[in-house]
Amino acid sequence: MRFHFKETMRGRVENPDRSISPFEFTITARARGLIACALGEPFDVSGTASLQNISETVSVGGTLLVALPLRRILLYDLSFKAPDGALYRYMGRKDVRYLHFLRTMSWLRGTLFRNGEPVGQAELWFSYRDLPAFILSFRPGIIPAISHAIHRLRGARREST
């Protein structure tokens, strides 16, 4: 069964000239299935991103590799196109420490690239205020869940007759 969740990360990018640009993204990460997830396949990601002085809000796509519990990392690879046609890519990493689980799961460091060239180091945070919405966003895809429920009901009816 497929499942998905929604996450928002907010923070800043330190540019080469030491100026700071606010950066945030909101993504929905969709697993291709429980078995695929268990085998280490990345989640497909879609959503929106905004970067001050570049764009208000643009569509973003990419992948999220969740390598838990053994490797203890999450790898974000997100891409978006700015209104001027430049292609941006954000590559970030969460290093999870189980003794400091909440802190390490809420902090994301990475590099922002413009047309393949690094343009800044980013630090993003997950706000604990968003935790209830984040937890409630975990759910199976609605179409597979409905299909599965209908299939089970049909099987139960056949067995009872």
C-alpha positions as a LaTeX table, in Angstrom:
\begin{tabular}{lrrr}
\hline
Residue & $x$ (\AA) & $y$ (\AA) & $z$ (\AA) \\
\hline
Met1 & 0.00 & 0.00 & 0.00 \\
Arg2 & 1.23 & 3.49 & $-0.82$ \\
Phe3 & 1.40 & 6.20 & 1.81 \\
His4 & 2.46 & 9.83 & 2.07 \\
Phe5 & 3.17 & 12.69 & 4.44 \\
Lys6 & 3.57 & 16.46 & 4.26 \\
Glu7 & 6.48 & 18.46 & 5.69 \\
Thr8 & 7.42 & 22.15 & 5.85 \\
Met9 & 11.00 & 23.27 & 6.47 \\
Arg10 & 11.93 & 26.96 & 6.96 \\
Gly11 & 15.26 & 28.65 & 7.33 \\
Arg12 & 17.90 & 30.56 & 5.47 \\
Val13 & 20.57 & 30.36 & 2.83 \\
Glu14 & 23.93 & 32.03 & 3.47 \\
Asn15 & 25.10 & 33.38 & 0.13 \\
Pro16 & 28.78 & 33.67 & $-0.90$ \\
Asp17 & 28.73 & 37.41 & $-0.04$ \\
Arg18 & 27.54 & 36.44 & 3.50 \\
Ser19 & 24.07 & 37.86 & 2.90 \\
Ile20 & 21.14 & 35.82 & 4.18 \\
Ser21 & 18.09 & 34.83 & 2.11 \\
Pro22 & 15.02 & 33.25 & 3.72 \\
Phe23 & 14.24 & 29.86 & 2.16 \\
Glu24 & 11.38 & 27.46 & 2.78 \\
Phe25 & 9.67 & 24.52 & 1.18 \\
Thr26 & 6.54 & 22.48 & 1.77 \\
Ile27 & 6.57 & 19.03 & 0.26 \\
Thr28 & 4.40 & 15.97 & 0.08 \\
Ala29 & 6.55 & 12.83 & 0.07 \\
Arg30 & 4.92 & 9.74 & $-1.45$ \\
Ala31 & 6.27 & 6.25 & $-0.90$ \\
Arg32 & 5.98 & 3.96 & $-3.91$ \\
Gly33 & 4.81 & 1.25 & $-1.51$ \\
Leu34 & 5.67 & $-0.31$ & 1.82 \\
Ile35 & 7.95 & $-2.91$ & 0.25 \\
Ala36 & 9.71 & $-0.30$ & $-1.89$ \\
Cys37 & 10.16 & 1.87 & 1.20 \\
Ala38 & 11.57 & $-1.08$ & 3.19 \\
Leu39 & 13.99 & $-1.80$ & 0.33 \\
Gly40 & 15.33 & 1.75 & 0.49 \\
Glu41 & 13.67 & 3.29 & $-2.56$ \\
Pro42 & 13.33 & 7.07 & $-2.23$ \\
Phe43 & 10.01 & 8.83 & $-1.77$ \\
Asp44 & 8.75 & 10.93 & $-4.69$ \\
Val45 & 8.43 & 14.55 & $-3.62$ \\
Ser46 & 6.32 & 17.43 & $-4.92$ \\
Gly47 & 5.32 & 20.76 & $-3.44$ \\
Thr48 & 6.31 & 24.41 & $-3.35$ \\
Ala49 & 9.41 & 26.40 & $-2.45$ \\
Ser50 & 10.18 & 30.07 & $-1.95$ \\
Leu51 & 13.53 & 31.82 & $-1.86$ \\
Gln52 & 13.75 & 35.53 & $-1.15$ \\
Asn53 & 14.86 & 37.68 & $-4.11$ \\
Ile54 & 14.42 & 34.71 & $-6.47$ \\
Ser55 & 10.79 & 33.71 & $-6.36$ \\
Glu56 & 7.69 & 34.07 & $-4.25$ \\
Thr57 & 6.47 & 30.49 & $-4.65$ \\
Val58 & 7.39 & 27.95 & $-7.31$ \\
Ser59 & 6.69 & 24.27 & $-7.84$ \\
Val60 & 9.32 & 21.88 & $-6.55$ \\
Gly61 & 9.93 & 18.21 & $-7.27$ \\
Gly62 & 12.49 & 15.60 & $-6.37$ \\
Thr63 & 13.18 & 12.74 & $-4.00$ \\
Leu64 & 13.59 & 12.04 & $-0.31$ \\
Leu65 & 15.63 & 9.03 & 0.75 \\
Val66 & 14.71 & 7.84 & 4.24 \\
Ala67 & 17.51 & 5.51 & 5.35 \\
Leu68 & 16.22 & 4.63 & 8.80 \\
Pro69 & 16.85 & 2.88 & 11.10 \\
Leu70 & 20.27 & 1.54 & 10.06 \\
Arg71 & 22.01 & 4.36 & 8.16 \\
Arg72 & 20.26 & 7.07 & 10.23 \\
Ile73 & 20.06 & 9.65 & 7.43 \\
Leu74 & 17.46 & 11.43 & 5.33 \\
Leu75 & 18.61 & 12.83 & 1.98 \\
Tyr76 & 16.62 & 15.57 & 0.26 \\
Asp77 & 17.11 & 16.28 & $-3.46$ \\
Leu78 & 14.76 & 19.03 & $-4.62$ \\
Ser79 & 14.67 & 21.02 & $-7.86$ \\
Phe80 & 12.75 & 24.10 & $-8.96$ \\
Lys81 & 12.85 & 26.62 & $-11.78$ \\
Ala82 & 12.97 & 30.34 & $-11.01$ \\
Pro83 & 10.92 & 32.84 & $-13.05$ \\
Asp84 & 14.12 & 33.90 & $-14.87$ \\
Gly85 & 14.57 & 30.32 & $-16.12$ \\
Ala86 & 17.44 & 29.40 & $-13.77$ \\
Leu87 & 17.32 & 25.85 & $-12.44$ \\
Tyr88 & 17.79 & 25.56 & $-8.68$ \\
Arg89 & 18.60 & 22.39 & $-6.80$ \\
Tyr90 & 18.68 & 21.90 & $-3.07$ \\
Met91 & 20.55 & 18.91 & $-1.66$ \\
Gly92 & 20.17 & 18.48 & 2.08 \\
Arg93 & 20.80 & 15.90 & 4.75 \\
Lys94 & 19.47 & 15.06 & 8.20 \\
Asp95 & 21.83 & 13.01 & 10.34 \\
Val96 & 19.57 & 11.27 & 12.84 \\
Arg97 & 20.77 & 10.55 & 16.35 \\
Tyr98 & 18.29 & 8.46 & 18.29 \\
Leu99 & 19.27 & 9.93 & 21.66 \\
His100 & 18.47 & 13.39 & 20.23 \\
Phe101 & 15.73 & 12.29 & 17.86 \\
Leu102 & 13.51 & 15.39 & 17.82 \\
Arg103 & 16.39 & 17.83 & 17.46 \\
Thr104 & 18.15 & 15.90 & 14.69 \\
Met105 & 14.92 & 15.19 & 12.79 \\
Ser106 & 13.99 & 18.88 & 12.85 \\
Trp107 & 17.29 & 20.29 & 11.53 \\
Leu108 & 18.28 & 20.09 & 7.85 \\
Arg109 & 21.57 & 21.31 & 6.39 \\
Gly110 & 22.40 & 21.42 & 2.72 \\
Thr111 & 23.63 & 23.26 & $-0.34$ \\
Leu112 & 21.65 & 25.32 & $-2.83$ \\
Phe113 & 22.79 & 25.23 & $-6.47$ \\
Arg114 & 21.90 & 27.53 & $-9.37$ \\
Asn115 & 22.39 & 26.03 & $-12.82$ \\
Gly116 & 24.74 & 23.46 & $-11.29$ \\
Glu117 & 26.91 & 25.95 & $-9.39$ \\
Pro118 & 26.74 & 26.21 & $-5.58$ \\
Val119 & 25.25 & 29.52 & $-4.45$ \\
Gly120 & 24.90 & 29.04 & $-0.72$ \\
Gln121 & 24.71 & 26.88 & 2.36 \\
Ala122 & 21.24 & 26.38 & 3.79 \\
Glu123 & 20.04 & 25.61 & 7.29 \\
Leu124 & 16.37 & 24.77 & 7.65 \\
Trp125 & 14.26 & 23.83 & 10.66 \\
Phe126 & 11.03 & 22.02 & 11.24 \\
Ser127 & 8.86 & 24.04 & 13.61 \\
Tyr128 & 7.52 & 22.03 & 16.55 \\
Arg129 & 4.29 & 24.04 & 16.16 \\
Asp130 & 3.82 & 22.11 & 12.89 \\
Leu131 & 4.21 & 18.73 & 14.61 \\
Pro132 & 0.47 & 17.91 & 14.99 \\
Ala133 & $-0.21$ & 18.71 & 11.32 \\
Phe134 & 2.88 & 16.72 & 10.30 \\
Ile135 & 1.78 & 13.64 & 12.27 \\
Leu136 & $-1.78$ & 13.90 & 10.96 \\
Ser137 & $-0.49$ & 14.12 & 7.37 \\
Phe138 & 0.77 & 10.51 & 7.48 \\
Arg139 & $-1.78$ & 8.41 & 5.65 \\
Pro140 & $-2.18$ & 5.85 & 2.93 \\
Gly141 & $-2.99$ & 7.14 & $-0.51$ \\
Ile142 & $-6.77$ & 7.50 & $-0.61$ \\
Ile143 & $-7.37$ & 5.68 & $-3.91$ \\
Pro144 & $-5.40$ & 2.54 & $-2.92$ \\
Ala145 & $-7.05$ & 2.56 & 0.52 \\
Ile146 & $-10.56$ & 2.74 & $-0.99$ \\
Ser147 & $-9.70$ & 0.06 & $-3.55$ \\
His148 & $-8.33$ & $-2.21$ & $-0.83$ \\
Ala149 & $-11.42$ & $-1.70$ & 1.36 \\
Ile150 & $-13.79$ & $-2.50$ & $-1.54$ \\
His151 & $-11.79$ & $-5.63$ & $-2.39$ \\
Arg152 & $-11.97$ & $-6.82$ & 1.24 \\
Leu153 & $-15.73$ & $-6.15$ & 1.41 \\
Arg154 & $-16.36$ & $-8.14$ & $-1.79$ \\
Gly155 & $-14.30$ & $-11.04$ & $-0.42$ \\
Ala156 & $-16.20$ & $-10.97$ & 2.89 \\
Arg157 & $-19.55$ & $-11.03$ & 1.05 \\
Arg158 & $-18.50$ & $-14.02$ & $-1.08$ \\
Glu159 & $-17.41$ & $-15.95$ & 2.01 \\
Ser160 & $-20.70$ & $-15.30$ & 3.83 \\
Thr161 & $-22.86$ & $-16.64$ & 0.96 \\
\hline
\end{tabular}
